[in-house]
Amino acid sequence: MQNRYIILVILIMVFIHVLESQLLPPSNETAQDALEQSPRHGEFIDVALPEGEHPVKSWVVYPERPTRAPVIIVIHEIFGLTDWVRSIADDLAQNGYLAIAPDFISGLGPDGGGTESFELRDDVVRAIRSLTPEDVIKRLNAVRDYALTIPAATEAIATIGFCWGGTMSFHYATAQPELNASVVFYGASPDSERLHSVKAPVLGLYAEDDARVNVTIEPAVEEMKRLGKVFEYYIYDGAGHGFVRQQEGRDGANRSATELAWEQMFIFLHQHLE
């Protein structure tokens, strides 16, 4: 009887683990396996920029669904278009969205390459920091224009960004009035004087132990409220900056934050894109 009880407990634990895994996106440690095991169609495409500039290499993943899908543009961290970012796009496609992850430093690397052409991560960071806000908006607009031409896509488009990308996701909401939603993972908020032009609802998802970013939340909350605009936000106890990529860190706090944030993100996206 006792052995049967132990077996039952083990089976329940395995079931819970599998269920939790389905609710979580890949971490940096599991990204490569997730990409290799994905049944979805993903491909690299080149998005043209105006005036003959180097095109933006982008990873596109299509969901398996019978109807056209809303589009999510995934804005990478300051570490560039990595396997982890591509796996996040694949996870979004698994949940029914057509995901596009641009490499914002396309053409800026050795021999005209992008993230993959740099040997050192510090060089990737340096290249990304060389981009102006105008550079980022131009690339995002080009990717958005491309998305609107995809037959399998609807006209509903959101951005999701992480770290540097989170900052750019909120920044893009100040510059693109046709954006349908903006999700910010632990990225700094724009200056208050820029928020008057925001049309899209914004969702901010933050770590408790991230003062550099978090000091920018309250001024944005107050100004967005004064302007009558939508800015939902959550701060997760014990989590650190980059918690979605580093889910194995902080004795479970990052994993817990990721699970909550991912669920809240999909609720938000369904509300504003479907």
C-alpha positions as CSV (number, residue, x, y, z in Angstrom):
1,M,0.0,0.0,0.0
2,Q,2.8,2.4,0.9
3,N,4.6,1.6,-2.4
4,R,1.4,2.4,-4.3
5,Y,1.1,5.7,-2.5
6,I,4.8,6.6,-3.3
7,I,4.2,5.8,-7.0
8,L,1.1,7.9,-7.0
9,V,2.9,10.9,-5.5
10,I,5.7,10.5,-8.1
11,L,3.2,10.4,-10.9
12,I,1.5,13.5,-9.6
13,M,4.8,15.3,-9.4
14,V,5.8,14.3,-12.9
15,F,2.4,15.5,-14.2
16,I,2.8,18.9,-12.4
17,H,6.3,19.2,-13.8
18,V,5.1,18.6,-17.4
19,L,2.2,21.0,-16.9
20,E,4.5,23.7,-15.6
21,S,6.9,23.1,-18.5
22,Q,4.1,23.7,-21.0
23,L,3.4,27.1,-19.3
24,L,7.0,28.3,-19.4
25,P,9.0,29.5,-22.4
26,P,12.5,28.2,-22.9
27,S,15.3,29.5,-20.8
28,N,18.8,30.1,-22.1
29,E,19.8,26.6,-21.1
30,T,16.9,24.9,-22.9
31,A,16.6,27.2,-26.0
32,Q,18.6,25.0,-28.4
33,D,16.7,21.9,-27.6
34,A,13.4,23.7,-27.9
35,L,14.4,24.9,-31.4
36,E,15.6,21.5,-32.5
37,Q,12.4,19.8,-31.3
38,S,9.9,22.4,-32.6
39,P,7.5,21.1,-35.2
40,R,6.7,24.6,-36.4
41,H,7.9,26.2,-39.6
42,G,10.6,28.8,-38.9
43,E,12.8,30.6,-41.4
44,F,15.2,33.5,-41.8
45,I,14.1,36.2,-44.1
46,D,15.5,39.6,-45.1
47,V,13.3,42.7,-44.5
48,A,14.2,45.5,-46.9
49,L,15.1,49.0,-45.5
50,P,14.6,52.2,-47.4
51,E,17.3,53.9,-49.4
52,G,19.1,50.6,-50.1
53,E,20.4,50.1,-46.6
54,H,21.4,46.6,-45.5
55,P,18.2,44.5,-45.0
56,V,17.2,43.3,-41.5
57,K,17.7,39.6,-41.1
58,S,14.7,38.3,-39.2
59,W,13.6,34.9,-37.8
60,V,9.9,34.2,-38.6
61,V,7.9,31.4,-37.0
62,Y,4.4,30.4,-38.1
63,P,1.8,28.9,-35.7
64,E,-0.1,25.8,-36.5
65,R,-3.7,27.1,-36.7
66,P,-6.5,27.1,-39.3
67,T,-7.0,30.9,-39.3
68,R,-4.8,33.9,-39.8
69,A,-2.7,34.9,-36.8
70,P,-1.9,38.2,-35.0
71,V,1.7,39.2,-35.3
72,I,4.2,39.7,-32.5
73,I,7.5,41.4,-33.2
74,V,10.1,40.1,-30.7
75,I,12.8,42.7,-29.8
76,H,15.9,41.0,-28.6
77,E,18.1,41.8,-25.6
78,I,21.3,43.7,-25.8
79,F,22.9,40.4,-26.6
80,G,21.4,40.3,-30.1
81,L,19.4,37.7,-32.0
82,T,20.4,34.6,-30.1
83,D,19.0,31.1,-30.1
84,W,17.2,32.0,-26.9
85,V,15.4,34.9,-28.7
86,R,14.5,32.6,-31.6
87,S,13.2,30.0,-29.1
88,I,11.0,32.7,-27.6
89,A,9.5,33.5,-31.0
90,D,8.9,29.7,-31.5
91,D,7.1,29.6,-28.1
92,L,4.9,32.5,-29.1
93,A,4.0,30.6,-32.3
94,Q,3.3,27.5,-30.3
95,N,0.7,29.7,-28.5
96,G,-1.0,30.8,-31.8
97,Y,0.9,33.9,-32.8
98,L,3.0,34.6,-35.9
99,A,6.3,35.7,-34.4
100,I,9.1,37.8,-36.1
101,A,12.4,38.4,-34.3
102,P,14.6,40.9,-36.2
103,D,18.4,41.2,-35.8
104,F,18.8,44.9,-35.2
105,I,22.5,44.8,-35.9
106,S,22.1,43.2,-39.3
107,G,24.9,44.5,-41.5
108,L,26.9,46.0,-38.6
109,G,29.1,43.0,-38.0
110,P,32.2,41.7,-39.7
111,D,31.7,41.3,-43.5
112,G,28.3,42.8,-43.3
113,G,26.9,40.2,-40.9
114,G,24.7,40.5,-37.9
115,T,24.8,39.0,-34.4
116,E,26.1,35.7,-35.5
117,S,29.2,37.3,-37.1
118,F,30.7,38.7,-33.9
119,E,33.1,36.5,-32.0
120,L,32.6,38.3,-28.6
121,R,29.4,39.2,-26.9
122,D,30.9,42.5,-25.8
123,D,31.2,43.4,-29.5
124,V,27.5,42.6,-30.0
125,V,26.6,44.8,-27.0
126,R,28.8,47.6,-28.4
127,A,27.1,47.4,-31.8
128,I,23.6,47.5,-30.3
129,R,24.5,50.5,-28.3
130,S,25.6,52.3,-31.4
131,L,22.0,52.2,-32.7
132,T,20.0,55.4,-32.3
133,P,16.3,55.4,-31.3
134,E,15.6,56.5,-34.9
135,D,17.6,53.4,-36.2
136,V,15.4,51.1,-34.1
137,I,12.1,52.7,-35.1
138,K,13.1,52.5,-38.8
139,R,13.8,48.8,-38.5
140,L,10.7,48.1,-36.5
141,N,8.6,50.0,-39.0
142,A,10.1,48.0,-41.9
143,V,9.4,44.7,-40.0
144,R,5.8,45.8,-39.3
145,D,5.3,46.8,-42.9
146,Y,6.6,43.3,-44.0
147,A,4.3,41.6,-41.5
148,L,1.3,43.4,-43.0
149,T,2.0,41.7,-46.3
150,I,2.1,38.1,-44.9
151,P,-1.1,36.4,-46.1
152,A,-1.3,34.2,-43.0
153,A,-1.2,37.3,-40.7
154,T,-3.9,39.6,-39.4
155,E,-3.4,43.4,-39.1
156,A,-3.1,43.2,-35.3
157,I,0.6,43.6,-34.3
158,A,2.3,43.8,-30.9
159,T,5.9,44.2,-29.8
160,I,7.5,42.2,-27.0
161,G,10.9,43.2,-25.8
162,F,13.4,42.0,-23.2
163,C,15.9,44.2,-21.3
164,W,17.2,46.6,-24.1
165,G,14.4,45.2,-26.2
166,G,11.9,46.0,-23.4
167,T,13.0,49.6,-23.4
168,M,12.6,49.7,-27.2
169,S,9.2,48.1,-27.1
170,F,7.9,50.9,-24.9
171,H,9.8,53.4,-27.0
172,Y,8.2,52.1,-30.2
173,A,4.7,52.6,-28.6
174,T,5.5,56.3,-28.4
175,A,6.4,56.4,-32.2
176,Q,4.0,54.1,-33.9
177,P,0.3,55.0,-33.4
178,E,-0.9,51.9,-35.3
179,L,0.7,49.5,-32.8
180,N,-1.9,47.3,-31.1
181,A,0.0,46.4,-27.9
182,S,3.4,46.7,-26.3
183,V,4.9,44.3,-23.8
184,V,7.9,45.4,-21.7
185,F,10.0,42.8,-19.9
186,Y,12.3,44.6,-17.5
187,G,13.0,47.5,-19.7
188,A,13.2,51.2,-18.8
189,S,10.2,53.5,-19.4
190,P,10.4,56.5,-21.8
191,D,10.7,60.0,-20.4
192,S,7.3,61.3,-19.3
193,E,7.1,64.0,-22.0
194,R,7.1,61.3,-24.7
195,L,4.2,59.3,-23.3
196,H,1.5,61.7,-24.7
197,S,1.9,60.0,-28.1
198,V,1.3,56.4,-26.9
199,K,-1.8,54.9,-28.4
200,A,-1.2,51.2,-27.7
201,P,-1.9,49.6,-24.3
202,V,1.3,48.7,-22.5
203,L,2.1,45.8,-20.2
204,G,5.2,46.0,-18.0
205,L,6.7,42.9,-16.3
206,Y,9.5,43.6,-13.9
207,A,11.8,42.0,-11.3
208,E,11.8,43.1,-7.7
209,D,15.6,43.3,-7.6
210,D,16.2,45.6,-10.6
211,A,16.3,49.2,-9.2
212,R,18.0,50.6,-12.4
213,V,14.9,49.8,-14.4
214,N,12.2,50.0,-11.6
215,V,12.9,53.7,-10.8
216,T,11.4,54.5,-14.2
217,I,8.1,52.7,-13.5
218,E,6.3,55.1,-11.2
219,P,6.8,58.3,-13.2
220,A,5.5,56.4,-16.3
221,V,2.5,55.0,-14.3
222,E,1.6,58.4,-13.0
223,E,1.8,60.1,-16.4
224,M,0.0,57.4,-18.3
225,K,-2.8,57.5,-15.8
226,R,-3.0,61.3,-16.1
227,L,-3.2,61.0,-19.8
228,G,-5.9,58.3,-19.6
229,K,-3.7,55.6,-21.2
230,V,-3.4,51.9,-20.4
231,F,-0.3,50.8,-18.5
232,E,-0.6,47.6,-16.5
233,Y,2.5,46.4,-14.6
234,Y,3.6,43.7,-12.3
235,I,6.7,43.4,-10.1
236,Y,7.7,39.8,-9.1
237,D,9.1,39.1,-5.7
238,G,12.7,38.0,-5.5
239,A,13.3,37.9,-9.2
240,G,16.3,39.4,-10.9
241,H,16.8,41.3,-14.1
242,G,16.6,38.9,-17.1
243,F,14.5,36.4,-15.2
244,V,12.9,34.9,-18.3
245,R,16.3,34.0,-19.8
246,Q,17.7,32.9,-16.5
247,Q,14.8,30.9,-15.1
248,E,17.2,28.6,-13.2
249,G,18.5,31.4,-11.0
250,R,17.5,32.9,-7.7
251,D,16.4,29.7,-6.0
252,G,13.2,29.4,-8.0
253,A,12.2,33.1,-7.9
254,N,13.0,33.7,-11.5
255,R,11.1,30.6,-12.6
256,S,8.1,31.7,-10.6
257,A,8.3,35.2,-12.0
258,T,8.4,33.7,-15.6
259,E,5.4,31.5,-15.0
260,L,3.3,34.4,-13.7
261,A,4.6,36.9,-16.3
262,W,4.0,34.5,-19.2
263,E,0.4,33.8,-18.1
264,Q,-0.3,37.5,-17.6
265,M,1.3,38.4,-21.0
266,F,-1.0,36.0,-22.9
267,I,-4.1,37.3,-21.1
268,F,-3.0,40.8,-22.2
269,L,-2.3,39.8,-25.8
270,H,-5.5,37.9,-26.2
271,Q,-7.4,41.0,-24.9
272,H,-5.8,43.4,-27.3
273,L,-4.9,41.3,-30.4
274,E,-7.6,38.7,-30.9
